[in-house]
Amino acid sequence: MLDSPSHLGWLALGLVPGLGARNAGKLLKAFGDPDRIFRASLTELESQGLPAAAAQAIHSQQALRRAEKELARVKEIGCQLVTWNDAVYPRLLREIYDPPPLMYVRGSLDVFNRHAMAIVGTRRPTPYGNQMSERLGRDLAERGLVIASGLARGIDTLAHRGALKASGGMTIAVVGCGIDVVYPKENRKLFDEIAAGRGAVVTELPTGSPPMPQNFPVRNRIIAGLALGSVVVEGTEHSGSLITARLAMEFGREVYGVPGNASQPNSYGPNQLIKQGAKLVTGWQDVIEELPTAVRAELVPVQTTTAAERASLVNESLFGPEHALYELLDPDRSRHIDDLVEGSGLSSSETLAALFDLEMKGYVRQLPGKQFVKVML
């Protein structure tokens, strides 16, 4: 695939300063393929309304020379290239007004043949936001949806992790930097797990591109474009997740909002979307029921249990001090370990041991500062 002569031209298009996906798309529609673009005269290029600098860069072949080094780097990394001309190129993404002509991909290309749902939100979520993001990611992935998000801190990270907790769950991480750059650095393990085959890491940016602020609104169109819809879990008034939601609306996709406490700034985004007509989401069923009938028929049916049944199953799996600690915890508010020691009457060592066991069972999550919160099931 990487040895195809045409990939040099596709890579070169992405290296032309000031060209961008929209202008690259105009050129491809006008000339047919990158090779013809780079053989075109300066007059032909300028007639397409290109910026003068971009037209000159193409005509001078500078980008083609840079593309040779880029192709060598791509082979060194071991990532794949997906272009408009490839059958595996995501169908829904191709339908937006400025799809990326070329994508760098690390991981499985199979995810592009499956239905996807985007889950996005703030980088500074509340415990409630973390819980909802991970739970929705897991529950929707269990039903066969690929979870698309941006690998950012907070809601994005929990959505990816939730998808990976599902049996056979897969996820797409669209990053705002080069495919050889991990951002944020603490998500290295998550990045590697996705790239190893539990999904795909995707970008349109050349290798080595740093995570500049201007990259993220642009990459959001890919997240929205890949998916049947976008779920906003938490986001402030100026959150980037609202950009993703707006793009989803423009693309004719579903938009969902997870309602939150009206007094919390993070609730502004989803609450505002719901006021504007977005589907209110409290669980996976709210997402699934808005999808086309044909899509719902392809998803995996999963045996559901009631809240009482789930509570009973959890209770049966608890032993000794775990019962007391589990009852003291809440999914909407974290508690410090000192409060738990005092409230349970247990010693510090007993509390730590029981909390560790609860965390291993997936019933409790530890937050920074020795804070603990109950996981919603």
C-alpha positions as CSV (number, residue, x, y, z in Angstrom):
1,M,0.0,0.0,0.0
2,L,2.7,2.5,1.0
3,D,4.8,1.6,-2.1
4,S,2.1,2.9,-4.4
5,P,3.7,5.8,-6.5
6,S,0.5,7.9,-6.0
7,H,1.1,8.1,-2.2
8,L,3.9,10.4,-2.8
9,G,1.6,12.9,-4.4
10,W,-1.1,12.5,-1.7
11,L,1.5,13.1,1.0
12,A,2.8,16.1,-0.9
13,L,-0.6,17.7,-1.0
14,G,-0.7,17.6,2.8
15,L,2.7,19.3,2.9
16,V,1.8,22.4,0.8
17,P,1.8,25.4,3.0
18,G,-1.5,27.2,3.2
19,L,-3.4,24.6,1.0
20,G,-5.7,22.9,3.5
21,A,-8.2,20.1,3.0
22,R,-10.8,22.2,1.3
23,N,-8.5,23.6,-1.4
24,A,-6.8,20.2,-1.8
25,G,-10.3,18.7,-2.4
26,K,-11.0,21.4,-5.0
27,L,-7.8,20.5,-6.8
28,L,-8.5,16.8,-6.7
29,K,-12.0,17.3,-8.2
30,A,-10.5,19.5,-10.9
31,F,-7.5,17.4,-11.9
32,G,-8.5,13.9,-10.8
33,D,-5.4,12.8,-8.9
34,P,-2.3,14.3,-7.1
35,D,0.1,13.4,-10.0
36,R,-1.8,15.6,-12.4
37,I,-2.0,18.4,-9.9
38,F,1.8,18.5,-9.6
39,R,2.2,18.5,-13.4
40,A,-0.2,21.4,-13.8
41,S,1.0,24.8,-14.9
42,L,1.1,27.8,-12.6
43,T,-1.7,29.4,-14.6
44,E,-3.9,26.2,-14.2
45,L,-3.3,26.1,-10.5
46,E,-4.1,29.8,-10.0
47,S,-7.3,29.4,-12.0
48,Q,-8.6,27.2,-9.2
49,G,-8.5,30.1,-6.8
50,L,-5.5,29.0,-4.8
51,P,-3.4,31.3,-2.6
52,A,-0.4,32.4,-4.7
53,A,2.1,30.9,-2.2
54,A,0.3,27.5,-2.3
55,A,0.2,27.5,-6.1
56,Q,3.9,28.4,-6.3
57,A,4.8,25.7,-3.8
58,I,3.0,23.1,-5.9
59,H,4.4,24.3,-9.2
60,S,8.0,24.3,-7.8
61,Q,7.8,20.7,-6.7
62,Q,9.0,21.6,-3.2
63,A,6.3,19.6,-1.5
64,L,7.1,16.5,-3.6
65,R,10.7,16.6,-2.4
66,R,9.5,16.9,1.2
67,A,7.1,14.1,0.6
68,E,9.9,11.6,-0.1
69,K,11.2,12.2,3.4
70,E,7.7,12.0,4.8
71,L,7.1,8.6,3.1
72,A,10.3,7.3,4.6
73,R,9.2,8.4,8.0
74,V,5.8,6.8,7.5
75,K,7.4,3.5,6.7
76,E,9.7,3.8,9.7
77,I,6.7,4.3,12.0
78,G,4.8,1.5,10.4
79,C,1.5,3.4,10.0
80,Q,-0.9,3.2,7.1
81,L,-2.1,5.8,4.7
82,V,-5.7,6.0,3.6
83,T,-6.8,8.2,0.7
84,W,-10.0,9.2,-1.0
85,N,-9.3,6.6,-3.6
86,D,-9.2,3.7,-1.1
87,A,-12.3,1.5,-0.7
88,V,-11.7,1.5,3.1
89,Y,-12.0,5.3,3.3
90,P,-14.9,5.9,5.8
91,R,-18.2,6.4,3.8
92,L,-19.7,9.0,6.2
93,L,-16.5,11.0,6.4
94,R,-16.4,11.2,2.6
95,E,-19.8,12.9,2.7
96,I,-18.8,16.0,4.6
97,Y,-17.8,19.2,2.7
98,D,-14.1,19.1,3.5
99,P,-13.0,15.5,4.1
100,P,-9.3,15.0,4.6
101,P,-7.8,13.7,1.2
102,L,-5.3,11.6,3.2
103,M,-5.3,10.1,6.7
104,Y,-2.4,8.6,8.6
105,V,-3.7,5.6,10.5
106,R,-2.1,3.4,13.2
107,G,-4.2,0.4,14.2
108,S,-7.0,-1.6,12.5
109,L,-8.7,-0.4,9.3
110,D,-11.7,-2.6,10.1
111,V,-13.1,0.1,12.3
112,F,-13.9,2.2,9.3
113,N,-16.3,-0.4,8.1
114,R,-18.4,-0.3,11.3
115,H,-20.9,2.2,12.6
116,A,-19.4,4.8,14.9
117,M,-20.7,7.2,17.6
118,A,-18.7,10.1,18.9
119,I,-18.5,10.9,22.6
120,V,-16.8,14.3,23.4
121,G,-16.6,16.7,26.3
122,T,-14.5,18.9,28.6
123,R,-10.9,18.2,29.6
124,R,-11.8,19.0,33.2
125,P,-14.9,16.9,33.9
126,T,-16.7,16.3,37.2
127,P,-16.8,12.8,38.7
128,Y,-20.3,12.5,37.2
129,G,-19.0,13.4,33.7
130,N,-16.3,10.8,34.0
131,Q,-18.8,8.2,35.1
132,M,-21.2,8.9,32.3
133,S,-18.6,9.1,29.6
134,E,-17.0,5.8,30.5
135,R,-20.4,4.1,31.0
136,L,-21.8,5.3,27.6
137,G,-18.5,4.3,25.9
138,R,-18.7,0.8,27.3
139,D,-22.4,0.3,26.8
140,L,-22.5,1.6,23.2
141,A,-19.4,-0.4,22.3
142,E,-21.0,-3.5,23.8
143,R,-23.8,-3.0,21.2
144,G,-21.4,-2.9,18.4
145,L,-20.8,0.8,17.9
146,V,-17.2,2.1,17.5
147,I,-16.6,5.0,19.8
148,A,-14.9,8.0,18.2
149,S,-13.2,10.7,20.3
150,G,-10.1,12.9,20.5
151,L,-7.8,11.2,23.0
152,A,-7.8,14.4,25.0
153,R,-7.8,14.5,28.8
154,G,-11.1,14.1,30.6
155,I,-14.2,13.0,28.8
156,D,-12.4,11.8,25.6
157,T,-10.1,9.6,27.6
158,L,-12.9,8.0,29.6
159,A,-15.0,7.4,26.5
160,H,-12.0,5.5,24.9
161,R,-11.4,3.5,28.0
162,G,-15.1,2.6,28.3
163,A,-15.1,1.3,24.8
164,L,-12.0,-0.9,25.5
165,K,-13.7,-2.3,28.6
166,A,-16.5,-3.7,26.4
167,S,-16.1,-7.3,25.0
168,G,-14.7,-6.8,21.5
169,G,-15.1,-3.0,21.9
170,M,-13.2,-0.8,19.5
171,T,-12.5,3.0,19.4
172,I,-11.1,5.6,17.0
173,A,-8.9,8.3,18.4
174,V,-8.6,11.4,16.1
175,V,-5.6,13.4,17.2
176,G,-4.6,17.0,16.6
177,C,-0.9,16.3,16.0
178,G,1.3,14.0,14.0
179,I,0.7,10.2,14.2
180,D,4.1,9.8,15.8
181,V,3.3,12.3,18.6
182,V,1.4,11.2,21.7
183,Y,-0.7,14.0,23.3
184,P,-1.3,14.2,26.2
185,K,1.7,12.2,27.2
186,E,-0.1,10.4,30.0
187,N,-2.2,8.7,27.4
188,R,0.7,6.7,26.0
189,K,-0.6,3.4,27.3
190,L,-4.1,4.2,25.9
191,F,-2.6,5.3,22.6
192,D,-0.6,2.0,22.3
193,E,-3.6,-0.2,23.2
194,I,-5.7,1.4,20.5
195,A,-3.0,1.3,17.9
196,A,-2.3,-2.3,18.7
197,G,-5.6,-3.3,17.2
198,R,-8.4,-2.3,19.6
199,G,-9.2,0.5,17.1
200,A,-7.3,3.2,15.2
201,V,-5.4,6.4,15.9
202,V,-6.1,8.8,13.1
203,T,-4.8,12.2,11.9
204,E,-4.5,14.2,8.7
205,L,-1.4,16.1,9.9
206,P,2.1,15.3,8.8
207,T,4.5,13.4,11.1
208,G,6.1,15.4,13.8
209,S,3.3,18.0,13.9
210,P,3.0,19.4,17.4
211,P,-0.4,19.7,19.2
212,M,-1.0,23.3,18.3
213,P,-4.3,24.9,19.6
214,Q,-5.5,25.6,16.0
215,N,-5.3,21.9,15.1
216,F,-8.1,20.8,17.5
217,P,-11.1,22.6,16.0
218,V,-10.1,21.3,12.6
219,R,-9.7,17.7,13.8
220,N,-13.2,17.9,15.4
221,R,-14.7,17.8,11.9
222,I,-13.2,14.4,11.4
223,I,-14.6,13.1,14.7
224,A,-18.1,14.4,13.8
225,G,-17.7,13.2,10.2
226,L,-16.8,9.6,11.1
227,A,-19.9,9.1,13.3
228,L,-23.6,8.7,13.0
229,G,-23.9,11.2,15.9
230,S,-22.1,13.0,18.6
231,V,-22.8,12.8,22.4
232,V,-21.7,15.8,24.4
233,V,-21.2,14.7,28.1
234,E,-19.9,17.9,29.7
235,G,-18.6,21.2,28.3
236,T,-18.5,24.9,29.2
237,E,-19.9,27.7,27.0
238,H,-16.8,27.8,24.9
239,S,-15.9,24.1,25.0
240,G,-14.5,22.5,21.8
241,S,-17.1,19.8,22.2
242,L,-19.7,22.3,21.1
243,I,-17.7,22.8,17.9
244,T,-18.0,19.0,17.3
245,A,-21.8,19.2,18.0
246,R,-22.3,22.1,15.7
247,L,-20.3,20.3,12.9
248,A,-22.4,17.2,13.5
249,M,-25.6,19.3,13.0
250,E,-24.1,20.8,9.8
251,F,-23.3,17.3,8.5
252,G,-26.9,16.1,9.2
253,R,-25.9,13.8,12.0
254,E,-27.6,13.2,15.4
255,V,-26.6,15.3,18.3
256,Y,-27.1,14.2,21.9
257,G,-26.6,15.9,25.3
258,V,-26.1,14.4,28.8
259,P,-28.0,16.7,31.1
260,G,-26.1,18.1,34.1
261,N,-26.5,20.3,37.2
262,A,-27.6,23.7,35.9
263,S,-25.4,25.5,38.5
264,Q,-22.2,23.8,37.1
265,P,-20.3,25.5,34.3
266,N,-19.6,22.1,32.7
267,S,-23.3,21.5,32.3
268,Y,-23.8,24.6,30.0
269,G,-22.9,22.9,26.8
270,P,-25.1,19.8,26.9
271,N,-27.9,21.6,28.6
272,Q,-27.9,24.3,25.9
273,L,-27.8,21.6,23.2
274,I,-30.8,19.9,24.7
275,K,-32.7,23.2,24.8
276,Q,-31.9,23.6,21.1
277,G,-33.4,20.2,20.3
278,A,-30.6,17.7,20.9
279,K,-31.6,14.3,22.2
280,L,-31.4,14.1,26.0
281,V,-29.3,11.1,27.0
282,T,-29.3,9.3,30.4
283,G,-28.3,5.8,29.0
284,W,-27.3,3.9,25.9
285,Q,-30.9,3.3,25.0
286,D,-31.5,7.0,24.3
287,V,-28.7,7.0,21.8
288,I,-29.6,3.8,20.0
289,E,-33.3,4.6,19.6
290,E,-32.5,7.7,17.4
291,L,-30.5,5.7,14.9
292,P,-32.0,4.5,11.6
293,T,-33.8,1.2,11.7
294,A,-31.3,-0.4,9.4
295,V,-28.5,0.5,11.7
296,R,-30.2,-0.6,14.8
297,A,-30.8,-4.0,13.2
298,E,-27.1,-4.5,12.7
299,L,-26.2,-3.7,16.3
300,V,-25.6,-6.4,18.8
301,P,-28.5,-7.2,21.1
302,V,-27.4,-7.4,24.7
303,Q,-29.4,-8.8,27.6
304,T,-30.2,-5.9,29.9
305,T,-30.7,-6.0,33.6
306,T,-32.8,-3.7,35.9
307,A,-31.1,-1.4,38.4
308,A,-32.4,-3.6,41.2
309,E,-30.9,-6.7,39.5
310,R,-27.5,-4.9,39.1
311,A,-27.5,-3.8,42.7
312,S,-28.2,-7.3,43.8
313,L,-25.4,-8.7,41.7
314,V,-23.0,-6.1,43.1
315,N,-24.1,-6.8,46.7
316,E,-23.5,-10.5,46.3
317,S,-19.9,-9.9,45.1
318,L,-18.9,-7.8,48.1
319,F,-17.1,-9.2,51.1
320,G,-16.4,-8.0,54.6
321,P,-15.5,-4.2,54.8
322,E,-16.3,-3.7,51.1
323,H,-20.0,-3.5,52.0
324,A,-19.6,-0.6,54.4
325,L,-17.3,1.4,52.1
326,Y,-19.4,0.8,49.0
327,E,-22.5,2.2,50.8
328,L,-20.6,5.3,51.9
329,L,-19.6,6.2,48.3
330,D,-21.6,8.1,45.8
331,P,-21.3,8.3,42.0
332,D,-21.9,12.1,41.9
333,R,-19.6,13.1,44.7
334,S,-16.1,12.0,45.6
335,R,-15.0,11.4,49.2
336,H,-11.5,11.6,50.7
337,I,-10.0,8.5,52.2
338,D,-10.0,10.1,55.7
339,D,-13.7,10.6,55.5
340,L,-14.2,7.0,54.6
341,V,-12.0,5.8,57.4
342,E,-14.1,7.9,59.9
343,G,-17.4,7.0,58.4
344,S,-16.8,3.2,58.2
345,G,-15.1,2.8,61.5
346,L,-12.4,0.7,59.8
347,S,-8.7,1.2,60.3
348,S,-6.6,2.9,57.6
349,S,-5.1,-0.3,56.4
350,E,-8.5,-2.1,56.3
351,T,-10.0,0.8,54.3
352,L,-7.1,0.9,51.8
353,A,-7.2,-2.9,51.2
354,A,-11.0,-2.9,50.7
355,L,-10.9,0.1,48.4
356,F,-8.2,-1.6,46.3
357,D,-10.4,-4.7,46.0
358,L,-13.4,-2.5,45.1
359,E,-11.3,-0.8,42.4
360,M,-10.2,-4.1,41.0
361,K,-13.8,-5.2,40.7
362,G,-14.7,-2.0,38.8
363,Y,-17.0,-0.7,41.5
364,V,-14.9,2.2,42.7
365,R,-12.5,4.7,41.0
366,Q,-9.7,6.6,42.7
367,L,-9.3,10.2,41.8
368,P,-6.3,12.5,42.4
369,G,-5.8,13.6,46.0
370,K,-6.9,10.3,47.5
371,Q,-10.5,10.9,46.6
372,F,-12.8,8.0,45.7
373,V,-16.0,7.8,43.8
374,K,-18.6,5.0,43.2
375,V,-18.8,3.7,39.6
376,M,-22.3,3.8,38.0
377,L,-23.2,0.4,36.7
